[in-house]
Amino acid sequence: FGERVSEPLFDALLPELLRLLPRSSLLDAAKHLGAHLGAAALACPQRALDAGMPAFFAALLQPATASKSEALRALSQNELVWLIQLLAQFVRPAGKAMLPYLPKLTAIADLAAAHEELPVARAAYKLRRRMLQGLLAVYPADLRSLPPQAWADARVREQHWACWGWMPQRRRKDGVAGAMQMHWHVPSGEEVEAAAALVESVLSRGETAPA
């Protein structure tokens, strides 16, 4: 999903995925829905997060007021774990698109880590790991079956299904003709700084915690 569809179809399908977030009947399908959300974030990180983060934040967080600080919503343990696990899979391939949302992501992780239910706290640790992976890991940012140069052609994107099954030309002696075209996520300086700040914040709280 995501990388092999046109932009209009992507924009139409992503809201349908996000509509599944409050579906308590799907609590045992977190890996499956999370895989689709992660694929969407890998395909179009900024567009996916801009559409998806408000839905996650609204589902998980009670807004701060003059008398109360930001808090997790009064959801069941299973619902909190479901949402936080989905969020972790969503941000894992997001890279720098995650940066504007780090304050609220960090707040969710911190609140969940302090939750009295151990499964919720474990989900928070997973969210932190996925945030760090998304910021720091080097990974292929393009898993389409077509070379990036071909996908950049608007005519190809409009009829992408006509190219499914495409294979590069082969030579008898040295295999695939030409060098592979790959796009990679390589951490930027801003991403490294954000990851360092996240780690420092967690470690500093651990150092000041009572024995």
Buried (B, 14 or more C-beta within 10 A) or exposed (E): BBBBBBEEEBEEBBEEBBEBBBEEEBEEBBEEBBEBBBBBBBBBBBBBBEBBBEBBBEBBBBEEEEEEEBEBEEBEBBBBBBBBBBBBBBBBBBBBBBBEBBEBBBBBBBBBBEBEBEBBBBBBBBBBEBBBBBBBBEBEBBBBBBBEEBBEEEEBBEEBEEBEEEEEEEEEEEEEEEEEEEEEBEBEEEBEEBBEEBEEEBEEEEEEEEE
